[in-house]
Amino acid sequence: MSATCSTRSTPAWASPPSYRGRIFNRFTQVDESETHKYGGAGMGLAIAKLLCAEMGGEIDVDSEPGAGSRFRFTLPLATPEAGDAG
């Protein structure tokens, strides 16, 4: 059994297709110019990926320029053992 959660960004942010394979890498940003518009260090998605992996899950993104992005993660759920009070 697993649980999946997702969130959608506004059309203001969408990663180009070339970023899909590396968007969860540390210090990676879509806007890599020195004056990038959105700020941040490029660690948030890398941390999210590590947390999901540590819990046996995964995280992914679907993104389309002009339409925004949808991030989702799936985590396994433990099933109660017979006799567990819960």
Backbone as XML, in Angstrom:
<?xml version="1.0"?>
<chain id="A" units="angstrom">
  <residue number="1" name="MET">
    <atom name="N" x="0.849" y="-1.156" z="0.000"/>
    <atom name="CA" x="0.000" y="0.000" z="0.000"/>
    <atom name="C" x="0.909" y="1.237" z="0.000"/>
  </residue>
  <residue number="2" name="SER">
    <atom name="N" x="0.489" y="2.276" z="-0.691"/>
    <atom name="CA" x="1.279" y="3.496" z="-0.750"/>
    <atom name="C" x="0.359" y="4.705" z="-0.771"/>
  </residue>
  <residue number="3" name="ALA">
    <atom name="N" x="0.936" y="5.855" z="-0.527"/>
    <atom name="CA" x="0.216" y="7.127" z="-0.588"/>
    <atom name="C" x="0.941" y="8.035" z="-1.570"/>
  </residue>
  <residue number="4" name="THR">
    <atom name="N" x="0.173" y="8.752" z="-2.381"/>
    <atom name="CA" x="0.741" y="9.689" z="-3.338"/>
    <atom name="C" x="0.177" y="11.073" z="-3.060"/>
  </residue>
  <residue number="5" name="CYS">
    <atom name="N" x="1.058" y="12.060" z="-3.011"/>
    <atom name="CA" x="0.673" y="13.458" z="-2.837"/>
    <atom name="C" x="1.236" y="14.244" z="-4.007"/>
  </residue>
  <residue number="6" name="SER">
    <atom name="N" x="0.490" y="15.267" z="-4.440"/>
    <atom name="CA" x="1.000" y="16.087" z="-5.536"/>
    <atom name="C" x="0.620" y="17.544" z="-5.320"/>
  </residue>
  <residue number="7" name="THR">
    <atom name="N" x="1.362" y="18.402" z="-5.986"/>
    <atom name="CA" x="1.080" y="19.827" z="-5.971"/>
    <atom name="C" x="1.392" y="20.380" z="-7.349"/>
  </residue>
  <residue number="8" name="ARG">
    <atom name="N" x="0.682" y="21.402" z="-7.741"/>
    <atom name="CA" x="0.884" y="22.012" z="-9.054"/>
    <atom name="C" x="1.362" y="23.445" z="-8.856"/>
  </residue>
  <residue number="9" name="SER">
    <atom name="N" x="2.374" y="23.839" z="-9.619"/>
    <atom name="CA" x="2.852" y="25.220" z="-9.583"/>
    <atom name="C" x="2.038" y="26.052" z="-10.564"/>
  </residue>
  <residue number="10" name="THR">
    <atom name="N" x="2.159" y="27.335" z="-10.420"/>
    <atom name="CA" x="1.505" y="28.227" z="-11.371"/>
    <atom name="C" x="2.286" y="28.215" z="-12.679"/>
  </residue>
  <residue number="11" name="PRO">
    <atom name="N" x="1.698" y="28.701" z="-13.760"/>
    <atom name="CA" x="2.428" y="28.741" z="-15.028"/>
    <atom name="C" x="3.687" y="29.604" z="-14.996"/>
  </residue>
  <residue number="12" name="ALA">
    <atom name="N" x="3.883" y="30.355" z="-13.913"/>
    <atom name="CA" x="5.082" y="31.187" z="-13.837"/>
    <atom name="C" x="6.356" y="30.355" z="-13.799"/>
  </residue>
  <residue number="13" name="TRP">
    <atom name="N" x="6.252" y="29.109" z="-13.373"/>
    <atom name="CA" x="7.454" y="28.281" z="-13.294"/>
    <atom name="C" x="7.208" y="26.956" z="-13.976"/>
  </residue>
  <residue number="14" name="ALA">
    <atom name="N" x="8.057" y="26.635" z="-14.899"/>
    <atom name="CA" x="8.039" y="25.325" z="-15.541"/>
    <atom name="C" x="9.449" y="25.024" z="-16.004"/>
  </residue>
  <residue number="15" name="SER">
    <atom name="N" x="9.921" y="23.838" z="-15.720"/>
    <atom name="CA" x="11.270" y="23.489" z="-16.137"/>
    <atom name="C" x="11.263" y="23.047" z="-17.589"/>
  </residue>
  <residue number="16" name="PRO">
    <atom name="N" x="12.249" y="23.488" z="-18.349"/>
    <atom name="CA" x="12.366" y="23.018" z="-19.721"/>
    <atom name="C" x="12.597" y="21.504" z="-19.717"/>
  </residue>
  <residue number="17" name="PRO">
    <atom name="N" x="12.208" y="20.805" z="-20.775"/>
    <atom name="CA" x="12.401" y="19.348" z="-20.818"/>
    <atom name="C" x="13.833" y="18.918" z="-20.555"/>
  </residue>
  <residue number="18" name="SER">
    <atom name="N" x="14.801" y="19.722" z="-20.918"/>
    <atom name="CA" x="16.202" y="19.355" z="-20.709"/>
    <atom name="C" x="16.575" y="19.293" z="-19.229"/>
  </residue>
  <residue number="19" name="TYR">
    <atom name="N" x="15.778" y="19.880" z="-18.354"/>
    <atom name="CA" x="16.067" y="19.886" z="-16.921"/>
    <atom name="C" x="15.460" y="18.699" z="-16.176"/>
  </residue>
  <residue number="20" name="ARG">
    <atom name="N" x="14.562" y="17.977" z="-16.805"/>
    <atom name="CA" x="13.832" y="16.934" z="-16.089"/>
    <atom name="C" x="14.759" y="15.916" z="-15.435"/>
  </residue>
  <residue number="21" name="GLY">
    <atom name="N" x="15.808" y="15.522" z="-16.088"/>
    <atom name="CA" x="16.716" y="14.521" z="-15.550"/>
    <atom name="C" x="17.604" y="15.021" z="-14.426"/>
  </residue>
  <residue number="22" name="ARG">
    <atom name="N" x="17.724" y="16.334" z="-14.276"/>
    <atom name="CA" x="18.648" y="16.845" z="-13.256"/>
    <atom name="C" x="18.030" y="17.826" z="-12.266"/>
  </residue>
  <residue number="23" name="ILE">
    <atom name="N" x="16.741" y="18.057" z="-12.349"/>
    <atom name="CA" x="16.111" y="19.061" z="-11.497"/>
    <atom name="C" x="16.186" y="18.701" z="-10.012"/>
  </residue>
  <residue number="24" name="PHE">
    <atom name="N" x="16.359" y="17.426" z="-9.697"/>
    <atom name="CA" x="16.452" y="17.005" z="-8.301"/>
    <atom name="C" x="17.906" y="16.928" z="-7.815"/>
  </residue>
  <residue number="25" name="ASN">
    <atom name="N" x="18.857" y="17.368" z="-8.633"/>
    <atom name="CA" x="20.265" y="17.406" z="-8.222"/>
    <atom name="C" x="20.526" y="18.611" z="-7.334"/>
  </residue>
  <residue number="26" name="ARG">
    <atom name="N" x="21.504" y="18.484" z="-6.456"/>
    <atom name="CA" x="21.865" y="19.597" z="-5.573"/>
    <atom name="C" x="22.372" y="20.785" z="-6.390"/>
  </residue>
  <residue number="27" name="PHE">
    <atom name="N" x="22.010" y="21.965" z="-5.938"/>
    <atom name="CA" x="22.463" y="23.240" z="-6.497"/>
    <atom name="C" x="22.058" y="23.444" z="-7.953"/>
  </residue>
  <residue number="28" name="THR">
    <atom name="N" x="20.987" y="22.789" z="-8.386"/>
    <atom name="CA" x="20.492" y="22.965" z="-9.750"/>
    <atom name="C" x="19.299" y="23.904" z="-9.732"/>
  </residue>
  <residue number="29" name="GLN">
    <atom name="N" x="19.317" y="24.872" z="-10.626"/>
    <atom name="CA" x="18.209" y="25.806" z="-10.770"/>
    <atom name="C" x="17.876" y="25.943" z="-12.236"/>
  </residue>
  <residue number="30" name="VAL">
    <atom name="N" x="16.617" y="26.209" z="-12.517"/>
    <atom name="CA" x="16.203" y="26.401" z="-13.905"/>
    <atom name="C" x="16.853" y="27.654" z="-14.466"/>
  </residue>
  <residue number="31" name="ASP">
    <atom name="N" x="16.835" y="28.729" z="-13.683"/>
    <atom name="CA" x="17.464" y="29.983" z="-14.093"/>
    <atom name="C" x="18.827" y="30.043" z="-13.437"/>
  </residue>
  <residue number="32" name="GLU">
    <atom name="N" x="19.875" y="29.697" z="-14.177"/>
    <atom name="CA" x="21.222" y="29.645" z="-13.613"/>
    <atom name="C" x="22.014" y="30.931" z="-13.829"/>
  </residue>
  <residue number="33" name="SER">
    <atom name="N" x="21.354" y="31.992" z="-14.259"/>
    <atom name="CA" x="22.063" y="33.254" z="-14.445"/>
    <atom name="C" x="22.421" y="33.840" z="-13.082"/>
  </residue>
  <residue number="34" name="GLU">
    <atom name="N" x="23.349" y="34.761" z="-13.069"/>
    <atom name="CA" x="23.769" y="35.382" z="-11.807"/>
    <atom name="C" x="22.658" y="36.200" z="-11.174"/>
  </residue>
  <residue number="35" name="THR">
    <atom name="N" x="21.712" y="36.628" z="-11.955"/>
    <atom name="CA" x="20.622" y="37.457" z="-11.424"/>
    <atom name="C" x="19.315" y="36.679" z="-11.437"/>
  </residue>
  <residue number="36" name="HIS">
    <atom name="N" x="19.387" y="35.387" z="-11.127"/>
    <atom name="CA" x="18.173" y="34.572" z="-11.234"/>
    <atom name="C" x="17.022" y="35.177" z="-10.439"/>
  </residue>
  <residue number="37" name="LYS">
    <atom name="N" x="15.879" y="35.055" z="-11.017"/>
    <atom name="CA" x="14.676" y="35.755" z="-10.569"/>
    <atom name="C" x="14.049" y="35.164" z="-9.302"/>
  </residue>
  <residue number="38" name="TYR">
    <atom name="N" x="14.153" y="33.861" z="-9.099"/>
    <atom name="CA" x="13.394" y="33.221" z="-8.040"/>
    <atom name="C" x="14.199" y="32.948" z="-6.777"/>
  </residue>
  <residue number="39" name="GLY">
    <atom name="N" x="15.485" y="33.160" z="-6.776"/>
    <atom name="CA" x="16.295" y="32.967" z="-5.580"/>
    <atom name="C" x="16.451" y="31.510" z="-5.209"/>
  </residue>
  <residue number="40" name="GLY">
    <atom name="N" x="16.976" y="31.278" z="-4.013"/>
    <atom name="CA" x="17.181" y="29.913" z="-3.537"/>
    <atom name="C" x="18.547" y="29.382" z="-3.907"/>
  </residue>
  <residue number="41" name="ALA">
    <atom name="N" x="18.914" y="28.304" z="-3.242"/>
    <atom name="CA" x="20.230" y="27.705" z="-3.448"/>
    <atom name="C" x="20.172" y="26.455" z="-4.312"/>
  </residue>
  <residue number="42" name="GLY">
    <atom name="N" x="18.970" y="26.029" z="-4.696"/>
    <atom name="CA" x="18.858" y="24.819" z="-5.496"/>
    <atom name="C" x="18.948" y="23.552" z="-4.663"/>
  </residue>
  <residue number="43" name="MET">
    <atom name="N" x="18.564" y="23.632" z="-3.395"/>
    <atom name="CA" x="18.656" y="22.466" z="-2.514"/>
    <atom name="C" x="17.296" y="21.845" z="-2.173"/>
  </residue>
  <residue number="44" name="GLY">
    <atom name="N" x="16.218" y="22.577" z="-2.300"/>
    <atom name="CA" x="14.912" y="22.103" z="-1.848"/>
    <atom name="C" x="14.485" y="20.785" z="-2.474"/>
  </residue>
  <residue number="45" name="LEU">
    <atom name="N" x="14.557" y="20.681" z="-3.788"/>
    <atom name="CA" x="14.138" y="19.454" z="-4.452"/>
    <atom name="C" x="15.115" y="18.315" z="-4.200"/>
  </residue>
  <residue number="46" name="ALA">
    <atom name="N" x="16.404" y="18.628" z="-4.044"/>
    <atom name="CA" x="17.389" y="17.592" z="-3.717"/>
    <atom name="C" x="17.103" y="17.002" z="-2.336"/>
  </residue>
  <residue number="47" name="ILE">
    <atom name="N" x="16.764" y="17.850" z="-1.382"/>
    <atom name="CA" x="16.421" y="17.378" z="-0.039"/>
    <atom name="C" x="15.142" y="16.552" z="-0.089"/>
  </residue>
  <residue number="48" name="ALA">
    <atom name="N" x="14.141" y="17.006" z="-0.822"/>
    <atom name="CA" x="12.892" y="16.255" z="-0.953"/>
    <atom name="C" x="13.145" y="14.867" z="-1.545"/>
  </residue>
  <residue number="49" name="LYS">
    <atom name="N" x="14.025" y="14.790" z="-2.544"/>
    <atom name="CA" x="14.349" y="13.501" z="-3.160"/>
    <atom name="C" x="15.031" y="12.581" z="-2.152"/>
  </residue>
  <residue number="50" name="LEU">
    <atom name="N" x="15.962" y="13.117" z="-1.385"/>
    <atom name="CA" x="16.652" y="12.300" z="-0.378"/>
    <atom name="C" x="15.680" y="11.794" z="0.681"/>
  </residue>
  <residue number="51" name="LEU">
    <atom name="N" x="14.792" y="12.658" z="1.156"/>
    <atom name="CA" x="13.816" y="12.246" z="2.165"/>
    <atom name="C" x="12.897" y="11.154" z="1.631"/>
  </residue>
  <residue number="52" name="CYS">
    <atom name="N" x="12.423" y="11.323" z="0.415"/>
    <atom name="CA" x="11.564" y="10.300" z="-0.186"/>
    <atom name="C" x="12.305" y="8.972" z="-0.312"/>
  </residue>
  <residue number="53" name="ALA">
    <atom name="N" x="13.539" y="9.024" z="-0.766"/>
    <atom name="CA" x="14.326" y="7.801" z="-0.926"/>
    <atom name="C" x="14.574" y="7.121" z="0.423"/>
  </residue>
  <residue number="54" name="GLU">
    <atom name="N" x="14.856" y="7.910" z="1.449"/>
    <atom name="CA" x="15.089" y="7.341" z="2.783"/>
    <atom name="C" x="13.857" y="6.629" z="3.322"/>
  </residue>
  <residue number="55" name="MET">
    <atom name="N" x="12.681" y="7.070" z="2.904"/>
    <atom name="CA" x="11.433" y="6.458" z="3.361"/>
    <atom name="C" x="10.924" y="5.402" z="2.381"/>
  </residue>
  <residue number="56" name="GLY">
    <atom name="N" x="11.744" y="5.062" z="1.374"/>
    <atom name="CA" x="11.378" y="4.020" z="0.424"/>
    <atom name="C" x="10.457" y="4.487" z="-0.684"/>
  </residue>
  <residue number="57" name="GLY">
    <atom name="N" x="10.382" y="5.794" z="-0.901"/>
    <atom name="CA" x="9.488" y="6.340" z="-1.919"/>
    <atom name="C" x="10.230" y="6.975" z="-3.059"/>
  </residue>
  <residue number="58" name="GLU">
    <atom name="N" x="9.491" y="7.736" z="-3.839"/>
    <atom name="CA" x="10.085" y="8.439" z="-4.980"/>
    <atom name="C" x="9.348" y="9.746" z="-5.217"/>
  </residue>
  <residue number="59" name="ILE">
    <atom name="N" x="10.015" y="10.642" z="-5.934"/>
    <atom name="CA" x="9.452" y="11.942" z="-6.275"/>
    <atom name="C" x="9.686" y="12.168" z="-7.760"/>
  </residue>
  <residue number="60" name="ASP">
    <atom name="N" x="8.746" y="12.853" z="-8.405"/>
    <atom name="CA" x="8.845" y="13.083" z="-9.841"/>
    <atom name="C" x="8.173" y="14.407" z="-10.188"/>
  </residue>
  <residue number="61" name="VAL">
    <atom name="N" x="8.398" y="14.866" z="-11.402"/>
    <atom name="CA" x="7.786" y="16.118" z="-11.868"/>
    <atom name="C" x="7.357" y="15.958" z="-13.320"/>
  </residue>
  <residue number="62" name="ASP">
    <atom name="N" x="6.202" y="16.516" z="-13.628"/>
    <atom name="CA" x="5.754" y="16.711" z="-15.003"/>
    <atom name="C" x="5.707" y="18.213" z="-15.200"/>
  </residue>
  <residue number="63" name="SER">
    <atom name="N" x="6.316" y="18.697" z="-16.269"/>
    <atom name="CA" x="6.417" y="20.135" z="-16.448"/>
    <atom name="C" x="6.223" y="20.492" z="-17.910"/>
  </residue>
  <residue number="64" name="GLU">
    <atom name="N" x="5.491" y="21.580" z="-18.115"/>
    <atom name="CA" x="5.264" y="22.065" z="-19.467"/>
    <atom name="C" x="5.348" y="23.582" z="-19.458"/>
  </residue>
  <residue number="65" name="PRO">
    <atom name="N" x="6.327" y="24.148" z="-20.173"/>
    <atom name="CA" x="6.433" y="25.604" z="-20.218"/>
    <atom name="C" x="5.107" y="26.250" z="-20.606"/>
  </residue>
  <residue number="66" name="GLY">
    <atom name="N" x="4.711" y="27.260" z="-19.838"/>
    <atom name="CA" x="3.456" y="27.943" z="-20.071"/>
    <atom name="C" x="2.271" y="27.323" z="-19.341"/>
  </residue>
  <residue number="67" name="ALA">
    <atom name="N" x="2.420" y="26.080" z="-18.879"/>
    <atom name="CA" x="1.329" y="25.401" z="-18.179"/>
    <atom name="C" x="1.687" y="25.094" z="-16.728"/>
  </residue>
  <residue number="68" name="GLY">
    <atom name="N" x="2.939" y="25.254" z="-16.353"/>
    <atom name="CA" x="3.362" y="24.989" z="-14.981"/>
    <atom name="C" x="3.897" y="23.586" z="-14.796"/>
  </residue>
  <residue number="69" name="SER">
    <atom name="N" x="4.082" y="23.208" z="-13.537"/>
    <atom name="CA" x="4.654" y="21.912" z="-13.188"/>
    <atom name="C" x="3.799" y="21.225" z="-12.143"/>
  </residue>
  <residue number="70" name="ARG">
    <atom name="N" x="3.830" y="19.900" z="-12.169"/>
    <atom name="CA" x="3.161" y="19.114" z="-11.136"/>
    <atom name="C" x="4.202" y="18.202" z="-10.511"/>
  </residue>
  <residue number="71" name="PHE">
    <atom name="N" x="4.432" y="18.412" z="-9.226"/>
    <atom name="CA" x="5.346" y="17.575" z="-8.463"/>
    <atom name="C" x="4.516" y="16.555" z="-7.696"/>
  </residue>
  <residue number="72" name="ARG">
    <atom name="N" x="5.003" y="15.328" z="-7.621"/>
    <atom name="CA" x="4.302" y="14.312" z="-6.837"/>
    <atom name="C" x="5.320" y="13.388" z="-6.178"/>
  </residue>
  <residue number="73" name="PHE">
    <atom name="N" x="4.949" y="12.925" z="-5.001"/>
    <atom name="CA" x="5.778" y="11.917" z="-4.359"/>
    <atom name="C" x="4.892" y="10.789" z="-3.880"/>
  </residue>
  <residue number="74" name="THR">
    <atom name="N" x="5.475" y="9.602" z="-3.865"/>
    <atom name="CA" x="4.783" y="8.402" z="-3.425"/>
    <atom name="C" x="5.623" y="7.757" z="-2.336"/>
  </residue>
  <residue number="75" name="LEU">
    <atom name="N" x="4.965" y="7.406" z="-1.236"/>
    <atom name="CA" x="5.633" y="6.747" z="-0.110"/>
    <atom name="C" x="4.884" y="5.484" z="0.246"/>
  </residue>
  <residue number="76" name="PRO">
    <atom name="N" x="5.621" y="4.428" z="0.595"/>
    <atom name="CA" x="4.945" y="3.211" z="1.030"/>
    <atom name="C" x="4.319" y="3.421" z="2.407"/>
  </residue>
  <residue number="77" name="LEU">
    <atom name="N" x="3.208" y="2.762" z="2.637"/>
    <atom name="CA" x="2.544" y="2.815" z="3.930"/>
    <atom name="C" x="2.681" y="1.456" z="4.605"/>
  </residue>
  <residue number="78" name="ALA">
    <atom name="N" x="2.964" y="1.479" z="5.884"/>
    <atom name="CA" x="3.046" y="0.230" z="6.632"/>
    <atom name="C" x="1.617" y="-0.225" z="6.937"/>
  </residue>
  <residue number="79" name="THR">
    <atom name="N" x="1.400" y="-1.501" z="6.825"/>
    <atom name="CA" x="0.096" y="-2.051" z="7.193"/>
    <atom name="C" x="0.182" y="-2.568" z="8.624"/>
  </residue>
  <residue number="80" name="PRO">
    <atom name="N" x="-0.859" y="-2.387" z="9.400"/>
    <atom name="CA" x="-0.810" y="-2.851" z="10.782"/>
    <atom name="C" x="-0.727" y="-4.364" z="10.847"/>
  </residue>
  <residue number="81" name="GLU">
    <atom name="N" x="0.052" y="-4.831" z="11.790"/>
    <atom name="CA" x="0.167" y="-6.272" z="12.035"/>
    <atom name="C" x="-1.073" y="-6.749" z="12.776"/>
  </residue>
  <residue number="82" name="ALA">
    <atom name="N" x="-1.437" y="-7.990" z="12.581"/>
    <atom name="CA" x="-2.574" y="-8.556" z="13.305"/>
    <atom name="C" x="-2.330" y="-8.452" z="14.801"/>
  </residue>
  <residue number="83" name="GLY">
    <atom name="N" x="-3.319" y="-7.950" z="15.511"/>
    <atom name="CA" x="-3.191" y="-7.839" z="16.963"/>
    <atom name="C" x="-2.651" y="-6.504" z="17.445"/>
  </residue>
  <residue number="84" name="ASP">
    <atom name="N" x="-2.160" y="-5.639" z="16.508"/>
    <atom name="CA" x="-1.682" y="-4.312" z="16.924"/>
    <atom name="C" x="-2.844" y="-3.454" z="17.352"/>
  </residue>
  <residue number="85" name="ALA">
    <atom name="N" x="-2.685" y="-2.799" z="18.481"/>
    <atom name="CA" x="-3.690" y="-1.830" z="18.915"/>
    <atom name="C" x="-3.444" y="-0.546" z="18.149"/>
  </residue>
  <residue number="86" name="GLY">
    <atom name="N" x="-4.482" y="0.050" z="17.660"/>
    <atom name="CA" x="-4.163" y="1.165" z="16.860"/>
    <atom name="C" x="-4.974" y="2.312" z="16.836"/>
  </residue>
</chain>
